[in-house]
Amino acid sequence: MGLFGLFNKKKKETLDKGLEKTKTSVFDKLARAVAGKSKVDDDVLDNLEEVLITSDVGVDTTLKIIKRIEERVARDKYVSTNELNGILRDEIASLLAENSNGDSPADADEDGNWDLPTDHKPYVILVVGVNGVGKTTTIGKLAWQLKQAGKKVYLGAADTFRAAAVEQISIWGERVGVPVVKQQMGSDPASVAFDTLQSAKANGADVVLIDTAGRLHNKVGLMNELKKIKDVMKKVLPEAPDEVMLVLDGSTGQNAFEQAKQFAAVTQITSLAITKLDGTAKGGVVIGISDQLKVPVKYIGLGEGMEDLQLFNRRQFVDSLFQDKV
């Protein structure tokens, strides 16, 4: 069994509760889309297209889903509106599966398991994202979960642009009980990353999480900064970073997608963490971002608790979203 194991009952309840606003919004719209219809026809498909777009799935991804359903309707000749939920669930889960980066050793599998690679350690995650999306909080929660799983974790405070960022990750380190490597505000972020990896390697750490500055106003500067951090890391660990995780605020809907595109233009992104889904009806953005970026969603944030950061399980997610009948 993997690092965090299968979704247990409590996690499933958290997922259902966290997606409640999105689910209610989607179902209200779906109910109106199929009102008075017994079968899925062109009118229903047009209405469904509007439902998905207004649920922050995004235009391009919506058109993909509609095309899949059109093909299914054409193949099966007759599809009732009562079947629409199940079809949506299957097609969206299939779409998310296609974006799972299966050759990455640290991807969660279909059941939500995750095993650290055994060929080297520490496993290094470089965490990026704009200020305010919950980046440092995500790092802290992930560090807590990893420690609970028996892993030795190190944190690197490489967001030296803001004193508050260094202070925040230091507080998380104390709260979780894991070492934080830091320097003075204004220090070279690459130097912090170098020191973090050296210390983590020397002390037999299993995982290293590196926080980075969250500013996009100067893309060239950010690109150069991230490249320098990566280059310096490789002097300590040639394979580092193993993962570049982008943290996005799901409650901002399509704005999160725009942020994702801007970061993808600056650096390679290998995984996504989408936070604050519990307070929004914009949960459909998870589907669109994953599809358009071709990057797997690895974590979703569903509340304030340590355990409310969950490994993303596409089947569980879609089941929670469409678990009731229209």
N, C-alpha and C positions, 0 to 999 in steps of 0.2 A: 504494500500500500504506500502511496506517495506521502509527501511531506505533511500536507494538511488533511489528507484523507478525503473521503466522500463527503458531500454536503450532508450534515446531520439535520435532524428535525428542526432544531433551533435556527440554523442558518437558513433553511428553507422558509421558515416563518418570517425571518428578517427580510429575506428577498421579496416575499409576497407583500409584506407591509411596505417595504421601501419603494416598490413599484406601483403602489396602490393609486397614486395620483395619475400616473401615466396610464395605467390600465383603465381607470374610470373614464378618463378623457377619450381614449381610443375606443372603448366600448360604446360610449354615448354616440360617437361619430359613426361607428360601424352600424349601430342600430338604425340610425337615420339613413345610412347609405343603402340598406337592404329593405327599408320599410315598404311593405306592399308587394315585394318581389318573392317569388318562390324559387327562381333559378338565377344563376350567375350569368347575366347577359351584358351587353355593351354599356347599358346605363349603370349597372352595378359596378362594373369595372371603372367607369369614369368617376363614379362617386368614391370608390375605393382609392383611386389615385389621389383624389383630393384629401381623403382621410389620412393617408400616409404622409403626404407632403406637409399637411398642417400639424402632423405629430412629430415633426422635426426629423423624419427619416431622410429627407433630402430628395431633390428632384431626380438625379441620376439613379440613385439606388431604388427609388420608388418605381421608376420606369423598368428597371430590371425585374423587380418583383411582379409588376403587372404583366410583363411579357411571359414570365414563367407560369403565371396563373392562366393567361390566355392560351398558352400551349397545352396546359392540363385540361382546360375546358374543351378545347378542340379535340383532344385525344379521347376524352371520356364522353364526349357528345352532350352529356347532361350533368351538370353539377348544381346541386341545390344550395340555396343560401345558408342552410343549416350546416353545410359542410365547409363553409368559407373559413371558419375559425381554424379547423384542422389543416386546411390547405395553406393558410397563411403561416401557421406554426411550422409546417414542414418546409416550406420554401424559404422562410427567413432563417431557420436553423441551418438549412443546406447552404445558404449564402454565407453565413457566418463561418461555417466549416471550411469553406473554400479559402477564407482569409486567415486560417490558422497556420502559423508558420511551423509546420510539423518537424522540420529538420533542426529546430532549436532545442537543445537538450533541457532547457529550463521552462518550456511551454507547459501550461496545464493541459492535460489530456481531456478527452470528451467528458470524463466523469469529474473533472475538477481537481485531479491530482497533479502534484508537481514534485519532481525529484531533482535535487541538485546534481550536476554532473560529477562524476567520480574521478575524472582524469586529471583534474587540477583543482586547487583552491588557493586563495579565496575566489569565490564567484563575485564579480564586480558589476554593480548596477549603477550607471550614471543616470541621474534623475534630472529631467529638464521640464520646464513649464513656466508660464508667466506668474508674476506675483499675485496672490489672492485665490489661486485655484485649489489650494489645499495640498501643495507639493510637500512642504516640510511635515505637515500632519500625516500625510500618506507614508512618508519615510519613517516617522516615529511608530505608526501603527504596524507597518511591515516589520520593523525591527523587533517590536514586541512579539509578533506572531512567530517570527523566526527563532527568537530566544525561547519562546514557549515550546517550540519544536526541538529544542536542545542544540540549536546552532549558536556558534560564537560569532557575534556581529560587531562590526566597526562602522562608525559613521564619520563622514568627512564633511566639514563645514566649508565648502568651496564657494558659497555665495558670500564673498567678502565685500560685495558692493554695499550691503546694508548691515549695519550693526544689529538690527532687530533680527535678521535672518540667522546670524551666528548665535545670538542669544536664544532664539527659539529652538534651534536644533540642539543646543546645549541643554536646555530644559528637558527636551524629549529624551536625551541621552541619560540624564539623571533619573527621570521618571521610569524609563524602561530598564535602566541598569546596564547600559552598554557604553563602551568608550567612545568619546568624540574627539577627533583630531581637528584642531583649529589654530588659526593664527590671528594677528591683529586685523582689524577692519582695514580694507584697502590693500591687503597682501595679495600676492599673485595667486589666483585660484589654482593654477597648475601646480604651484609649489605645495599647496594644501593637499591636493590629490596625490602628489608624489609622497609626501610624508604619511598620508593615511595608508596608502598601499604598502609602503615599507614597514610601518608599524604592524599592520594587519598580517602581513606575510611572516614577519619575525615572531609574532605571537600566535600563529596557527589559527587565524580566523577562518571561518567558513564562508562568510558573506560580507561584502563591503557595499555600503550605500553612500554615494557621493551626491550631496546637494549642490546645485549650481544656480548662478544668477538668473533671475526670471525677467529679463528685459528684451523686448523685440524692437525697440525704437531704432536701434542701430544693428541691422542684420549682419553687416560685414564684421562689425566688432564682435558680435555674438558668435558668428561662424569661426572667426579666428581664435576666440577664446576657447571654444569647445574643441577645436582641432588641436590647440596647444595642450589642453588637458589630456586628450587622448594620446597624443605623442609622448607626453611625459609619463603617463601610466605605463605605456609599453616598455619603458626603460626598466620598470620593476617587474611587470608581468606582461610578456609579449602578447598574450591573448586578450588583455584588458582593453576596453571594457567588454564584458561578455554580453551586456545588454544596455541599450539606451531607452529608458522608459520616459514617455511623455505623459505628464499629468494634466488632465483637462477638467474643467468645471462643467458637469453635465447640465446644470441648471441654466446655462447660457445658450443652450440649443445650438443653432447654426453658427453663433459666434465662436463656439468651441471648435466647430469644424474649420472655420477660417483660421483660428490659431494653429490648429493641427497642420493645415496646409503650409502656413508660414514656417513652422518649425521643420517640417519635412523638407522644405526648400533650403534650410540652413544646415541640417545634419541628418544622418540616417537615423530613423526611429525604428526600433525593433519590437516595442510593445507599448501598450496604452494602459493607463489607469484613469478611469472616469469617475469623478467624485460627485457628491452632493445630489445623488439621484433620488434620495428619499424626500426632498423638499420640492420636487418639480414634476410637472406633467410632460417634460421634454425627454423622457427616457428613450424615445425612438432614435435620438441622436447617436446612441451606442451602435445601432445597426448601420446607419449611414457613414459614420466616421470609419468604422472598421472596413466597410466595403470600399469606400472611395480611396482610402490610404493603402489598402491591402496590408494592413498591419493588425495583428491580433490584439483584441482587448484582453488584458491579463487580470486586472483587478477592477472592481467597482466599489464605490463608497456608498453605504446605505444608512449612515447614521454617525453619531458622535462616539460610540463605544469602540474600544480597541478591536473587538471581534467583528465590527460592522464594515471593516474592509474585507471584502471577500474575493477569493479567486473566482474569476469569471467562468461560469459554466454555461455555454451557449444554449444547451437544451433546457437546463433549469430556468434560464432567463426567459426564453421564449415560452416555455410552459407557464411560468408565472404571469407573463403578459397576456396570454391567451387561454387561461385555464377555464374560463367560463364560456358558455354558449351565447352567441348573439341572440 
